[in-house]
Amino acid sequence: MEAVAYLDHSLEVAIGVHVGLFGGTIALLGSAAQAAKWLPPVEAHTMRGCFALTELGHGSNARGIETTAVWDGAADGFVLHTPRETAQKYWVGGAAETARWATVFAQLTVGGDTVGVHPFVVRIRADDGSPVPGVTTADCGVKGGLNGVDNGRIWFDHVLVPRGHMLSGENAVSAAGVYTSRHSTPDARFASQLAALTGGRVGISRLVNNQAKLGLTIAVRYALSRRAFSPTPGAPEARLLDYASHRRRLMLPLATTVVYSLAAGALKDEWNSHAELRDAAGRRLGVTKRLHVLSAGAKALCSWHARDALQECREACGGQGYKSDNRIAAVRATHDISCTFEGDNLVLMHTVAKALLGDYAAVVGARRRGGGKLPPFGELLAFLNTPRMGAAPLPSPRVSPRDVDAPTFVTAVLRDHAAASMTALATAYAAAIKAGTAFDAWNSVATAAADTAAAVMAVHAHAVGAAAVAAAATADARARRSGVAEPLALAVHLHSLGVVAASPGYLRSGALRLDEAAAVEAAIERGCTALAELSRGVVDAFGIPERLLAPIAGDWVAHNSRARL
Amino acid sequence: MEAVAYLDHSLEVAIGVHVGLFGGTIALLGSAAQAAKWLPPVEAHTMRGCFALTELGHGSNARGIETTAVWDGAADGFVLHTPRETAQKYWVGGAAETARWATVFAQLTVGGDTVGVHPFVVRIRADDGSPVPGVTTADCGVKGGLNGVDNGRIWFDHVLVPRGHMLSGENAVSAAGVYTSRHSTPDARFASQLAALTGGRVGISRLVNNQAKLGLTIAVRYALSRRAFSPTPGAPEARLLDYASHRRRLMLPLATTVVYSLAAGALKDEWNSHAELRDAAGRRLGVTKRLHVLSAGAKALCSWHARDALQECREACGGQGYKSDNRIAAVRATHDISCTFEGDNLVLMHTVAKALLGDYAAVVGARRRGGGKLPPFGELLAFLNTPRMGAAPLPSPRVSPRDVDAPTFVTAVLRDHAAASMTALATAYAAAIKAGTAFDAWNSVATAAADTAAAVMAVHAHAVGAAAVAAAATADARARRSGVAEPLALAVHLHSLGVVAASPGYLRSGALRLDEAAAVEAAIERGCTALAELSRGVVDAFGIPERLLAPIAGDWVAHNSRARL
């Protein structure tokens, strides 16, 4: 899928929906028998499926969907129904034309008890593409991009779904109409139903970095061949990348792309390892809180970054960046929905912040008790368990500015800021919740919450990057000769300095001192200059085949010659 | 044109190219006889034209174009030629199909002397659309948007242009082959040739705000009807605009759109007044430095703002924002090239900064001499002539934080920061130019230069906004009852607080104190809440006809009903 993303994002999303969301839901939530029955035809693409969760009226609030599934003991099945227009399934990739089956999420009622959202494997059209009784589908229409995916709408009119088609790895209804669940609380039950979305977010985090790599490869190569203005009269014109302003607009996104690729890669490895784990009964483990939080934060930050990087590449290539042949504008347009699908980015950042607040309370509580169980986030939140957490927001005054080029500098600034932000957020929220409703309290800290989530995720991305730098530095001689160590160290340092310099928050929290800010700025300029020297090698190392690049990445004068008309 | 922009951006750009650039060049640079001959058929659209300046090899560096026009006395005309592939005219709106004529810019040589870039009125195809000898045209191909404009390429093969077709209001070649110019220096001569582009930038500054207004009208109306999550169990779900995070993502852009619309409107008035002025000989005055600088800065900041505002609207409407029917994604795509055409935004910001440095030197020089002539920028740079300019970058320590809600607060912060930035930029550039080449010196301050230009333009936009607030507050009772004063004052205050809070530069310069930053943040949250209360009225006041909005601005449930399939 990562390779396909370079070729065509729609194709990659279509595969992702069928394999990751449709097949993934069966694999993660189905019983062993259901998996054995359905996964082979899913993998063979003979049982083409889609993932029908979102409705016209409910997207972010998936728990509020209105489609109903009512247990009918006499029929040994569930009556699936769309009770009103807001309950129509919406944005379902593949539903307009391609899919024959769907994992449909609906509010399950058994014997009069509503037990929440559950998934059902439902046929939505015949294998020859003709309609089936009770199911209406329609196209969502033309979109700003990704038009290779046939996003569709689905209405159900009292469709009988056989009992065996409720995915029953986690929860089940017996022939006698008795509902059983592996989970002890409705919250845990609901969270478990969306496991496939977590995997989807891990995948998106990877794929959007590849879109940024494609844009940056094209823009860097163009900036090395396109010239404008002579530095001195009569001299050849300078290359775009000879300009400090052009270096900055491309090198900071390039550095971030390298770091986010490492972070998303580590997340993918962690997800894949986890997916292989089974409990004593042979069942897959649920998604951990750590994976849920990390995938939410990574998906949001990686897709926002790719959005901005592609936009910068577009503008950095001028009108040529707008020309469809040169791919950047088209990739930017198809990417755009990544900021929204599988979770609105801003909502995801709030998800991260809410989880962090829970961990913060656990840490402070444990410290007050003089020890005890610590939160489950692991190394992401290792800094939560330091004295700084919960301490006064401003670190102790330092005597003189630190050396901003020392690797320890930016690590400290990132951690100090994340700790100060967490402390301030938790303090403000605790005060607000005493004064009013949870809704009002959250509203009063919403901006700080998103900023804090970003600050914590920045600590994580930097830690992954720094670990890769350390690994490269201690690699054997052959690896060192490959030239990876220098650009990698540069990229990690430059990216994190860029994070620290971009937001006033680092100054406000005191993590970065005012008298250090100018030195950080100067270090960023030096870093951009140094990375620009290595930039052709870096983008070549992305390994995107030449034929998937663009005319402006090559001999664009010959490409535009009159002889080629 | 501003009304047409709501309907279709391509149509508006096509009109702008024909009337503003093709006709505008004739009006601004032609002789009275040429204007009398050509403007009537241009206005009647019977002489359809385009504007051929940019070439494949030269965009920002328009002075470096390679198309040649060589005076041929025997033929009483100029031989127009494309000497190599990089000299092909490129991105010329209307050149692929629509236009029959072009104002072609070429390097003029008379009697062996090359005298720089000059415009010629040249037929590029017959009135029936068939080719004319010596001229080859081609389409630039599909773009990321604006595909209603037929951007094209043009090659000339020794085309003879009659002497009377060189636009001769500023410079002329006599029948005897004698070149005369109204301008005393090549720099002034070149600058005068691009006058139509200044008018174009004024127009773009207006039009992109209308694109932002369209997006915001749709997104605000959707945010007032779309609901998600119940604040308390069993309660109706909250509207999107009830969420602080959603308010912030829409209200800050809304405030900025109001302020930038005022600033761009004032600029348009100034441009129109200036265009009516004539010198003693009845000739139009050249573009003033003030108009050149203001139009460059406004075009860059307004188009970047519209880009970001439309993107925020897109994401704030979720998947519906991506759906073409709902217009936002399409308007975002057609808008995008506004960041590049008629001047790359980053290059334009450097243009502003370079002009500011010249004025700074003039102010400091005049002060040293104890008075003297001050720079021509007028009220935009009034603060240049204060003691703060050239003084120590940090303002004197204040005893306690100021009242951030007092209108004087943000005015002072904006001006202090602009003055400090100018001083720091001029000092750094003066040191750098002593140490190396002008190219290297500029590279060393490029980031600071763009930031300083933005800081100065922010002073200007705020001043225009504050003047409008003052006018509304002192208007008669009827005007006050219209309800304009309150949202206007809110928008101006919120926009400028947003500018101050968004960039670490305001803390770094000392214009904003660290102990004031939290109060600014709180004031922004209050401002977003207050403006949200008035937001439906504000977007209604934009006056966009209902039929040019989008399904999600109305009853989107009914629009999506199955009955409508």
Boltz contact constraints between the chains, C-beta under 6 A:
constraints:
  - contact:
      token1: [A, 56]
      token2: [B, 560]
      max_distance: 6.0
  - contact:
      token1: [A, 59]
      token2: [B, 318]
      max_distance: 6.0
  - contact:
      token1: [A, 60]
      token2: [B, 228]
      max_distance: 6.0
  - contact:
      token1: [A, 61]
      token2: [B, 228]
      max_distance: 6.0
  - contact:
      token1: [A, 61]
      token2: [B, 229]
      max_distance: 6.0
  - contact:
      token1: [A, 85]
      token2: [B, 557]
      max_distance: 6.0
  - contact:
      token1: [A, 85]
      token2: [B, 561]
      max_distance: 6.0
  - contact:
      token1: [A, 86]
      token2: [B, 557]
      max_distance: 6.0
  - contact:
      token1: [A, 91]
      token2: [B, 319]
      max_distance: 6.0
  - contact:
      token1: [A, 138]
      token2: [B, 565]
      max_distance: 6.0
  - contact:
      token1: [A, 141]
      token2: [B, 325]
      max_distance: 6.0
  - contact:
      token1: [A, 142]
      token2: [B, 324]
      max_distance: 6.0
  - contact:
      token1: [A, 143]
      token2: [B, 322]
      max_distance: 6.0
  - contact:
      token1: [A, 143]
      token2: [B, 323]
      max_distance: 6.0
  - contact:
      token1: [A, 144]
      token2: [B, 322]
      max_distance: 6.0
  - contact:
      token1: [A, 144]
      token2: [B, 329]
      max_distance: 6.0
  - contact:
      token1: [A, 155]
      token2: [B, 562]
      max_distance: 6.0
  - contact:
      token1: [A, 228]
      token2: [B, 60]
      max_distance: 6.0
  - contact:
      token1: [A, 228]
      token2: [B, 61]
      max_distance: 6.0
  - contact:
      token1: [A, 229]
      token2: [B, 61]
      max_distance: 6.0
  - contact:
      token1: [A, 231]
      token2: [B, 439]
      max_distance: 6.0
  - contact:
      token1: [A, 244]
      token2: [B, 443]
      max_distance: 6.0
  - contact:
      token1: [A, 244]
      token2: [B, 446]
      max_distance: 6.0
  - contact:
      token1: [A, 245]
      token2: [B, 346]
      max_distance: 6.0
  - contact:
      token1: [A, 245]
      token2: [B, 446]
      max_distance: 6.0
  - contact:
      token1: [A, 315]
      token2: [B, 339]
      max_distance: 6.0
  - contact:
      token1: [A, 318]
      token2: [B, 59]
      max_distance: 6.0
  - contact:
      token1: [A, 318]
      token2: [B, 340]
      max_distance: 6.0
  - contact:
      token1: [A, 319]
      token2: [B, 91]
      max_distance: 6.0
  - contact:
      token1: [A, 319]
      token2: [B, 340]
      max_distance: 6.0
  - contact:
      token1: [A, 322]
      token2: [B, 143]
      max_distance: 6.0
  - contact:
      token1: [A, 322]
      token2: [B, 144]
      max_distance: 6.0
  - contact:
      token1: [A, 322]
      token2: [B, 337]
      max_distance: 6.0
  - contact:
      token1: [A, 323]
      token2: [B, 143]
      max_distance: 6.0
  - contact:
      token1: [A, 324]
      token2: [B, 142]
      max_distance: 6.0
  - contact:
      token1: [A, 325]
      token2: [B, 141]
      max_distance: 6.0
  - contact:
      token1: [A, 329]
      token2: [B, 144]
      max_distance: 6.0
  - contact:
      token1: [A, 337]
      token2: [B, 322]
      max_distance: 6.0
  - contact:
      token1: [A, 339]
      token2: [B, 315]
      max_distance: 6.0
  - contact:
      token1: [A, 340]
      token2: [B, 318]
      max_distance: 6.0
  - contact:
      token1: [A, 340]
      token2: [B, 319]
      max_distance: 6.0
  - contact:
      token1: [A, 346]
      token2: [B, 245]
      max_distance: 6.0
  - contact:
      token1: [A, 439]
      token2: [B, 231]
      max_distance: 6.0
  - contact:
      token1: [A, 443]
      token2: [B, 244]
      max_distance: 6.0
  - contact:
      token1: [A, 446]
      token2: [B, 244]
      max_distance: 6.0
  - contact:
      token1: [A, 446]
      token2: [B, 245]
      max_distance: 6.0
  - contact:
      token1: [A, 504]
      token2: [B, 504]
      max_distance: 6.0
  - contact:
      token1: [A, 504]
      token2: [B, 507]
      max_distance: 6.0
  - contact:
      token1: [A, 507]
      token2: [B, 504]
      max_distance: 6.0
  - contact:
      token1: [A, 507]
      token2: [B, 507]
      max_distance: 6.0
  - contact:
      token1: [A, 508]
      token2: [B, 517]
      max_distance: 6.0
  - contact:
      token1: [A, 517]
      token2: [B, 508]
      max_distance: 6.0
  - contact:
      token1: [A, 557]
      token2: [B, 85]
      max_distance: 6.0
  - contact:
      token1: [A, 557]
      token2: [B, 86]
      max_distance: 6.0
  - contact:
      token1: [A, 560]
      token2: [B, 56]
      max_distance: 6.0
  - contact:
      token1: [A, 561]
      token2: [B, 85]
      max_distance: 6.0
  - contact:
      token1: [A, 562]
      token2: [B, 155]
      max_distance: 6.0
  - contact:
      token1: [A, 565]
      token2: [B, 138]
      max_distance: 6.0
